[in-house]
Amino acid sequence: MTTKIARINQIAKERPKEVFTSIYHLINKELLKECFDELDGNKANGLDRVTKDEYYCNLDENLDNLVEKIKKKAYRPSPARKVNIPKANGKVRSLAIANFEDKIVQLAVKKLVEAIYEPKFTNNMFGFRPNRGCHDALKYLNYCIERQCTSYILDADIKGFFDNIDHDKLMLCLEMHIKYRNLLRLIKRFLKTGIMENGTYVKGELGTPQGSILSPVLANIYMYYVLILWFEKEIKPKHKGYIEIINYADDMVICFQDKSTAEETYKQMEDRLKKCGLEFAKDKTRLIEFGRFASENRKRKGLGKPETFDFLGFTHYCSKSKDKKYFRIKRKTAKKKYAKKLQEYNTWVKNNRYKPLKEIMETTKRKLIGHYNYFGITDNSLSIAKFTNEIIKILFKWLNRRSQRKSYTWEELNQMLKIFQFPKPKIKVNIYAI
């Protein structure tokens, strides 16, 4: 089955205008079994609370029944379970947790749709794409600012992007290259399924819910046609000077050489988004002077140091190379992200301080390694070292509250860190490595 999907992907690459009219039959038992195997059984469960292990008990029968319903067009996904996840700014991110069987079908549809549309996405799109990620976006942004004629940055965020995607417009985007009615009907059913929150059903009128397996690729398709493709065809060719957009889901940075071009483009983008039922988040969108000439220009005007901007968890700022000869863009962990990670660890170790010491230490090590893997990027060594010290302080505090008498001195704790081979801060990502 992987071979057949790979063939669809190859056709989409070789013939960009190809319209696919007969692919629904590929959602068969073989593909669904493949999707079942790929799904993580430890993820949260939907409304029916059926786990992967429970579904496996009668796997053949379950998949046969599922295939039959799909063939007869009788399959209808169940409403998702709404879960609210706290954000760093005090707000919450709502996730839609589907039933396990619905996750299987979502993954199958995702594989088909992604095979068709992935080759069409531009190289400046990085969110939720195979073999691309945040570090790739950061490397490309670094290139656009250091190696190109960037003098201004539009740091932009689309307000409630996932929640405000217009279903009818999204379906028109899908119909550009998929003409098979049964597959389109199935996708629309997922969009319209809705969610259950505290026993109340909320119909899906707008948006593609975060937490859905299918949601990221649908959001990328919508972003591509609504903004990215329009930007490539209508903005870049009609303005002089360097312009580039770096997109990650609903978050983006746009580089400009000329301020007037940046201001005009911002207005055009606002109008474009408005036509599609979207808008910029005013509190997260701003135009700043940034680049190799920003420091000198602002100093001459008496404006102080260049402003900074946050993107993908990092604060970006203007700086110089070690020998002070060349302009460098550098980055450090954003304050909000830094504080959130420490708060999360403090809450975890507080709630788990009575567990066996080995378990606490091994989990702490995994958390630190995960932090290094993401935030251990060129120029961020001081930030991750400070983060590690704060983690150790938190660990010291709560280990000494496991009983009424003090459990550890600093010397004893440091000796224990050596025994457990506590990971040291380390730069894992070279921003200049392609």
C-alpha positions in Angstrom: 0.0 0.0 0.0 2.9 2.4 0.8 4.0 1.8 -2.8 0.7 2.9 -4.2 0.7 6.1 -2.2 4.3 6.7 -3.2 3.2 6.4 -6.8 0.4 9.0 -6.3 3.1 11.3 -4.7 5.4 10.7 -7.7 2.6 11.6 -10.2 1.8 14.7 -8.2 5.5 15.7 -8.4 5.9 15.0 -12.1 2.5 16.4 -13.2 1.7 19.4 -11.0 -1.7 20.0 -12.6 -2.8 16.4 -12.3 -6.3 16.0 -10.9 -6.9 12.7 -9.1 -10.3 11.1 -9.7 -10.0 7.5 -8.4 -8.2 7.0 -5.1 -11.0 6.3 -2.6 -10.6 2.6 -3.1 -7.1 2.8 -1.6 -8.7 3.2 1.9 -8.9 -0.6 2.2 -8.1 -3.1 5.0 -4.4 -3.1 4.1 -4.0 0.7 4.5 -6.1 0.8 7.6 -4.0 -2.0 9.2 -0.9 0.0 8.4 -2.5 3.1 10.0 -3.5 1.0 13.1 0.2 -0.1 13.5 1.5 3.4 13.3 -0.8 5.0 15.8 0.5 5.5 19.4 -1.5 3.6 21.9 -0.5 5.9 24.7 -2.3 8.9 23.4 -5.5 10.3 24.9 -8.7 8.4 24.1 -11.9 9.8 22.6 -15.4 9.8 23.9 -15.8 6.0 23.7 -12.6 5.5 25.7 -11.6 2.6 23.4 -7.8 2.1 23.6 -5.5 0.6 20.9 -5.2 -2.6 22.9 -9.0 -3.0 23.2 -9.4 -2.4 19.5 -6.7 -5.0 18.8 -8.6 -7.7 20.6 -10.9 -8.1 17.5 -8.7 -6.3 15.0 -9.7 -8.3 11.9 -13.4 -8.1 12.6 -13.1 -4.4 13.5 -11.2 -3.5 10.3 -13.6 -5.6 8.1 -16.6 -3.8 9.6 -14.8 -0.4 9.1 -13.9 -1.2 5.5 -17.5 -2.2 4.8 -18.9 1.0 6.2 -16.4 3.1 4.2 -17.3 1.2 1.0 -21.0 1.7 1.5 -20.4 5.4 2.4 -22.1 4.6 5.8 -19.0 5.6 7.9 -19.6 8.7 10.0 -17.0 9.9 12.5 -18.1 10.4 16.1 -17.8 13.8 17.8 -14.4 14.5 19.3 -13.7 15.0 23.0 -12.6 18.5 23.8 -9.6 19.0 26.0 -8.2 22.4 27.1 -4.4 22.7 27.5 -3.0 25.7 29.4 -0.8 28.1 27.3 2.1 30.2 28.5 0.0 33.4 28.2 -2.6 32.2 30.6 -5.1 31.2 27.9 -5.9 27.7 26.8 -5.4 25.7 23.6 -8.4 23.5 22.8 -7.7 20.0 21.4 -10.1 17.6 19.8 -9.5 14.0 20.8 -11.1 11.6 18.3 -12.1 8.0 19.0 -9.4 5.5 18.1 -11.2 4.1 15.1 -11.7 7.6 13.7 -8.0 8.2 14.2 -7.3 5.2 11.9 -9.5 6.6 9.2 -8.1 10.1 9.6 -4.5 8.8 9.2 -5.5 6.9 6.1 -7.1 10.1 4.5 -4.1 12.1 5.6 -1.7 9.8 3.8 -3.7 10.2 0.5 -4.2 13.9 0.7 -0.6 14.6 1.8 0.7 12.5 -1.1 -1.1 14.7 -3.6 -0.5 18.2 -2.0 2.9 17.9 -0.4 4.8 18.4 -3.7 2.9 21.6 -4.3 3.9 23.3 -1.1 6.7 25.9 -1.4 10.1 25.6 0.3 9.3 28.4 2.7 6.5 26.3 4.4 7.8 24.3 7.3 4.9 23.4 9.6 3.7 19.8 9.9 5.5 18.6 6.8 7.5 15.4 6.3 11.3 15.8 7.0 10.8 19.5 7.9 10.6 21.1 11.3 11.2 24.1 13.5 15.0 24.0 13.2 14.7 24.0 9.4 12.5 27.1 9.6 15.0 28.8 11.9 17.9 27.9 9.6 16.1 29.4 6.6 15.2 32.5 8.6 18.8 32.9 9.6 19.8 32.7 5.9 17.2 35.2 4.8 18.4 37.8 7.3 22.2 37.2 7.3 22.7 36.4 3.6 20.0 38.5 1.9 19.0 42.2 1.9 16.7 42.1 4.9 16.2 45.4 6.7 12.7 45.0 8.1 10.8 42.1 9.7 7.1 41.7 9.8 6.5 39.3 12.8 3.0 38.0 12.1 0.5 35.7 13.6 -3.0 34.8 12.3 -5.6 35.0 15.0 -7.4 31.7 15.6 -6.2 30.3 12.3 -7.2 26.7 12.9 -10.6 27.7 14.4 -11.6 30.0 11.6 -10.8 28.1 8.4 -13.8 28.3 6.1 -15.0 24.8 5.2 -16.5 25.7 1.8 -13.3 27.6 0.8 -11.2 24.7 2.1 -13.2 22.2 0.0 -12.6 24.4 -3.1 -8.9 24.2 -2.4 -9.1 20.4 -2.2 -11.1 20.2 -5.4 -8.2 21.8 -7.2 -6.6 18.4 -7.4 -9.1 15.9 -6.0 -12.3 15.3 -7.9 -13.4 12.1 -6.3 -16.7 12.9 -4.6 -16.5 10.0 -2.0 -13.2 11.1 -0.6 -14.3 14.8 -0.5 -17.5 13.8 1.3 -15.5 11.8 3.9 -13.2 14.8 4.5 -16.2 17.1 4.9 -17.7 14.7 7.4 -14.6 15.0 9.5 -14.8 18.8 9.3 -18.5 18.9 10.3 -18.3 16.2 13.0 -18.1 18.7 15.9 -17.0 18.2 19.5 -18.5 17.2 22.9 -17.6 19.6 25.8 -18.9 18.8 29.3 -21.8 16.8 27.8 -22.8 19.5 25.3 -22.5 18.9 21.5 -21.0 21.7 19.5 -21.4 21.4 15.7 -18.4 22.0 13.5 -19.3 25.1 11.5 -15.8 26.6 11.1 -12.2 25.5 11.5 -10.3 22.2 11.5 -9.7 21.2 15.1 -6.2 21.1 16.6 -5.5 17.6 17.9 -7.0 16.0 14.8 -4.5 13.9 12.8 -6.0 15.2 9.6 -6.0 18.9 10.7 -2.4 19.8 10.0 -2.4 18.9 6.3 -5.8 20.5 5.7 -4.5 23.7 7.5 -1.4 23.7 5.3 -3.5 23.3 2.1 -5.7 26.3 3.2 -2.6 28.4 4.1 -1.0 27.5 0.8 -3.9 28.7 -1.4 -5.1 31.6 0.8 -1.8 33.2 1.5 1.4 31.5 0.4 0.6 31.0 -3.3 -1.0 34.4 -3.4 2.1 35.9 -1.9 4.4 34.2 -4.4 2.3 35.3 -7.4 0.9 38.7 -6.4 3.3 40.2 -3.9 6.9 39.1 -4.9 6.7 39.9 -8.6 5.1 43.4 -8.1 7.6 44.8 -5.6 11.3 45.7 -6.0 13.8 44.6 -3.4 14.1 41.4 -1.4 10.9 39.8 0.0 10.5 36.4 1.6 8.1 34.7 3.9 8.9 32.0 6.4 5.8 30.1 7.4 5.2 27.6 10.2 1.5 26.8 10.6 -0.2 30.0 11.6 3.0 31.7 12.6 5.2 33.5 10.1 8.0 36.0 9.6 8.3 38.1 6.5 11.6 39.7 5.5 11.7 43.0 3.6 14.4 45.2 2.1 12.2 48.3 1.9 10.0 49.7 4.6 7.4 51.2 2.3 7.1 47.8 0.6 6.6 46.2 4.0 3.9 48.6 5.0 2.0 48.2 1.7 2.3 44.4 1.8 1.0 44.3 5.3 -2.2 46.2 4.2 -2.6 43.9 1.2 -2.2 40.8 3.4 -4.8 42.2 5.8 -7.3 42.6 2.9 -6.5 39.1 1.6 -7.0 37.5 5.0 -10.3 39.4 5.5 -11.7 38.0 2.3 -11.0 34.5 3.6 -12.5 35.2 7.1 -9.2 35.6 8.8 -7.2 38.4 10.4 -3.8 39.1 12.0 -3.6 38.9 15.8 -2.9 42.6 16.4 -1.1 42.0 19.7 1.3 39.5 18.0 1.9 41.3 14.7 4.4 44.1 14.3 6.8 45.6 11.8 10.3 46.2 13.1 13.6 47.4 11.7 16.0 44.4 11.8 19.1 43.3 9.9 22.7 44.2 9.3 22.1 48.0 9.2 19.5 48.2 11.9 21.9 49.0 14.8 23.6 51.9 12.9 20.4 53.3 11.6 18.6 53.3 15.0 21.7 54.7 16.7 21.8 57.6 14.2 18.2 58.3 14.9 18.6 58.1 18.7 16.3 55.1 19.0 18.6 52.7 20.9 19.2 49.1 20.1 17.2 47.2 17.4 14.0 45.6 18.6 13.8 41.8 19.0 11.1 39.3 17.8 10.0 35.9 18.9 9.6 33.0 16.5 9.2 29.3 17.3 10.2 29.7 21.0 13.3 31.8 20.4 13.9 35.5 20.8 15.9 36.8 17.8 18.2 39.7 18.2 20.9 41.6 16.2 24.5 41.0 17.1 28.0 40.6 15.8 30.4 37.8 15.2 33.1 37.0 17.8 35.6 39.2 16.1 33.0 42.0 15.8 33.6 42.3 12.1 30.3 40.8 10.7 26.6 41.1 11.4 25.0 38.1 13.1 21.5 37.3 14.0 21.5 35.4 17.3 18.8 33.7 19.3 18.0 32.7 22.9 15.1 30.9 24.5 12.1 33.2 24.7 11.2 34.4 28.2 7.6 33.0 28.1 8.8 29.6 26.9 11.6 29.5 29.4 9.3 30.3 32.3 6.6 27.9 31.1 9.1 25.0 30.9 10.4 25.7 34.5 6.8 25.9 35.8 5.9 22.6 34.2 8.9 20.9 35.7 8.2 22.5 39.1 4.6 21.2 39.1 5.7 17.7 37.9 8.5 17.2 40.5 6.2 18.6 43.3 3.5 16.1 42.5 5.9 13.2 42.0 8.5 13.8 44.7 7.5 10.7 46.7 8.2 8.4 43.8 11.5 6.3 43.9 14.5 8.5 43.4 15.7 6.6 40.4 12.4 7.2 38.6 12.5 11.0 39.4 16.1 11.3 38.2 15.5 9.3 35.0 12.5 11.4 34.1 14.3 14.6 34.8 17.2 13.5 32.6 14.7 12.8 29.7 13.1 16.2 30.2 16.5 17.9 30.1 17.7 16.0 27.0 14.5 16.9 25.2 15.1 20.6 26.2 18.6 20.4 24.8 17.5 18.7 21.6 15.2 21.7 20.8 16.7 24.7 22.5 20.3 23.6 22.2 20.9 25.7 19.1 23.8 27.9 18.0 24.3 30.9 20.4 21.9 29.6 23.0 24.4 28.0 25.3 24.0 30.5 28.2 20.2 30.1 28.2 20.2 26.3 28.3 23.0 26.3 31.0 20.9 28.7 33.1 17.8 26.5 32.6 19.8 23.4 33.8 20.8 25.3 37.0 17.2 26.3 37.7 16.1 22.7 37.2 18.7 21.5 39.7 17.5 24.1 42.2 13.9 23.0 41.8 15.0 19.4 42.2 17.0 20.2 45.4 14.0 22.1 46.8 11.4 19.2 46.4 13.7 16.3 47.2 14.3 18.0 50.5 10.6 18.1 51.1 10.1 14.4 50.8 10.3 14.2 54.6 10.3 16.5 57.6 14.0 16.4 58.0 16.4 17.8 55.4 17.3 15.0 52.9 20.3 16.4 51.0 23.0 19.0 51.2 24.2 20.6 48.0 27.4 18.5 48.1 25.3 15.3 48.4 23.0 16.4 45.6 26.0 17.1 43.3 27.4 13.7 44.1 24.0 12.1 43.2 23.9 14.0 39.9 27.3 12.4 39.0 26.1 9.0 39.9 23.0 9.3 37.7 25.1 10.8 34.9 23.0 14.0 34.9 23.2 15.4 31.3 25.1 18.6 30.8 23.9 21.5 28.6 25.0 20.9 25.0 24.4 22.6 21.7 22.8 20.0 19.5 21.8 22.1 16.4 24.2 24.1 14.2 22.1 26.9 12.7 24.5 27.0 9.7 24.4 23.2 8.9 22.2 22.5 5.9 
